[in-house]
Amino acid sequence: MKKLFLIIGAPGSGKTTDAELIAKRNSDKIVHYSTGELLRQEVAKGTPLGATIASYIDQGKLVPLEIVMDTIRNAILNSDKDIILIDGFPRSVEQMKALEKMLEENPDIKLEAVIEVVVSEETAKERVLGRARGADDNEEVFNNRMKLYLEPLPEIEKYYEQKGLLKKINGERSIEEIVEEMEKFILEKAGA
Ligand code: AMP
């Protein structure tokens, strides 16, 4: 049985860093994928698919549903660990519904929780504009990404809250504190 944990949060919430650290500290049983990084890896390959993906990422737009679902499905199916952390997904209501369908088709994958790393818009903006990772880290693109993140959030929160799967974590603390709380939650939930 594969135990899936989804980690969502605004751009700059620290979700990728948190999940990466937790996977590193538990590398015998936990694997982590960042949706954004998986997509950027495809871009780096220089394939036609990568070029299509880049045209969305560079504008801070959501990559089309089918490409994202293929990316997520491949990551889960190729993982050799039982506990899988995926950050940056779902980012829309249609992704959430597509995931539901995927889980129905794959009963050996269990969604254990959706962890939301909560930060204020100011904190998110300061962090993103401070890191300047690539073409998508400028103010205009940030505003776009923030808007895109916030728009479906209430529906996503409500859906997983009703299922008893939503766990909110305060992302305005030190990395150590956030990682500690998240790691404890994941290990307890997964019974590991
Ligand atoms: P991130 O690394 O999570 O900040 O994501 C960087 C960019 O990758 C986003 O602005 C989107 O263009 C794309 N991306 C990441 N996750 C998704 C997703 N779940 N659905 C669609 N596009 C995504």
Residues whose N, C-alpha, C, O or C-beta is under 5 A from the ligand:
A	BS01	AMP	P11 T35 G36 E37 L39 Y56 I57 G60 K61 L62 V63 V68 G88 F89 P90 R91 R145
